[in-house]
Amino acid sequence: MLISSEAAVLLTITYSDQFKFPLTKKEIAQRLIKISVTENKLGETLINLSKLNLIENKGGFWKLSKGTDQVKNRLRRANYSQQKWLEVDKLLSVIGWIPWIRGVAVTGSLAVDNVTVNDDIDLMLVVAPQRLWLSRVLVSLSSLWVGKRRTWQGNEENSWCFNLWLDDKHLGLPKNKRNLYSAYEVCQTKWMLDKAGIEKKFYQNNYWVKNLLPNYFNSKLIGASKIIEAEKSGYESAPILRFIGRKILSILDFLTFSIQYFYMYSHMSREKVSLSNAYFHPRSTKGQIYEKWFSSLKQIQSQDRRVVLVTGVFDLFHQEHQNFLRKAKLEGDLLVVGIETDDRVKKNKGLSRPIDDQQKRLQQLQLFPVVDLAFILPEKFDTAQEHLALLKLIKPQVLAVSSHTPYLEEKQRLMKKVGGEARVVYRQNPDISTTRLTKLT
């Protein structure tokens, strides 16, 4: 589903709200979910949402209205983060000697300068193929030597948490981890060690992020090609002893994996490990974040604002459309408009329609002053169940319709299920319609 700039900004700010992390205008533009907008359009959107008392600006930072004072909290955490970054230099000196490590990246809270005093440092390591589990042993021993290794009990504070391990032949996240939470994690990584262009290869192998966070991803990988050439083997012709040595190390890596897997098995909960990668996240961080995110979105919905929903085609956006929307706006505080997709319009009105495609129709509605949010309806939107699903998502108090609307009784029945009503707000002039206008041209 395509979404308006208002919806994208609200989704972006509410997501960051889970981390008590208010955003600057520049950061909102960078982190926007699903869409890109111009600087002027973003400015207009922020003003419109603040007028609706959905968001507010505090000291150059945007946050949800009626929330806690997160600006002081963010600045305080930024100061704590500076001390943590000094520790990263120590970390690199402790593990940097390990020959198979190709890349080290800081992830999590420290990557965005949002740590508390006792937070751990979360890290991603990229290693040579068939050396992951040997490398992990050496990293664990090295961090244990300096008192920074996190154990299975997880009670230690200020630890070094090597949560994500990848070998440089398997840098792409698996499909079951390709979601918004992981997309933000990918974009927020701060690379501290990069051998042989591992950082660029990492982003190239995770090009799927661009679909969710187009601006953020582009800022991390400007000018990178979506087509990735097959990487040549780093192993050149070698003397027999070197060849044998490498084979022995590969066997040792497999044995080390087997031993560690046997030891970890009884402790494992949500961890996923293999010979080429390891994801150590015993808690469902993604689930917790999503739960808080949805809670914030519900809080916005529950604020004392009367939501009016309108759906339709709005082709050639003529005077009758505009009059109808003005009347609909009078029924509440927030006017939300959903427009039919091009394919559904062709199906219902004929192959010659629509005259204006869905993107143009969406832009026209977004620019119309009385419309607060506009979006494109789902492609599958034929059954009562699909209509009800949308009503449950938006929870409008009023479904505004015109006098010529079909299936009025069915719409009234569905609205009662979400605690609202379908109301005729405008008597249409039969002499003005898109069909009549097309016949005149």
Sequence and secondary structure as in RCSB ss.txt:
>XXXX:A:sequence
MLISSEAAVLLTITYSDQFKFPLTKKEIAQRLIKISVTENKLGETLINLSKLNLIENKGGFWKLSKGTDQVKNRL
RRANYSQQKWLEVDKLLSVIGWIPWIRGVAVTGSLAVDNVTVNDDIDLMLVVAPQRLWLSRVLVSLSSLWVGKRR
TWQGNEENSWCFNLWLDDKHLGLPKNKRNLYSAYEVCQTKWMLDKAGIEKKFYQNNYWVKNLLPNYFNSKLIGAS
KIIEAEKSGYESAPILRFIGRKILSILDFLTFSIQYFYMYSHMSREKVSLSNAYFHPRSTKGQIYEKWFSSLKQI
QSQDRRVVLVTGVFDLFHQEHQNFLRKAKLEGDLLVVGIETDDRVKKNKGLSRPIDDQQKRLQQLQLFPVVDLAF
ILPEKFDTAQEHLALLKLIKPQVLAVSSHTPYLEEKQRLMKKVGGEARVVYRQNPDISTTRLTKLT
>XXXX:A:secstr
    HHHHHHHHHHHHHTTT  B HHHHHHH SS    HHHHHHHHHHHHHTTSEEEETTEEEETT   HHHHHH
HHHHHHHHHHHHHHHHHHHHTT TTEEEEEEEHHHHTT   TT  EEEEEEE TT HHHHHHHHHHHHHHTT B 
 TT   SS EEEEEEEETT  S  GGG SHHHHHHHHH EEEEESTTHHHHHHHHTTTHHHH HHHHHHHSTT  
SS      S     HHHHHHHHHHHHHHHHHHHHHHHHHTTT SS EE SSEEE   S HHHHHHHHHHHHHHHH
HHSS  EEEEEE  TT  HHHHHHHHHHHTT SEEEEEE  HHHHHHHH TT  SS HHHHHHHHHHSTT SEEE
E  S   SHHHHHHHHHHH  SEEEEETT S HHHHHHHHHHTT EEEEEE   TT  HHHHHHH 
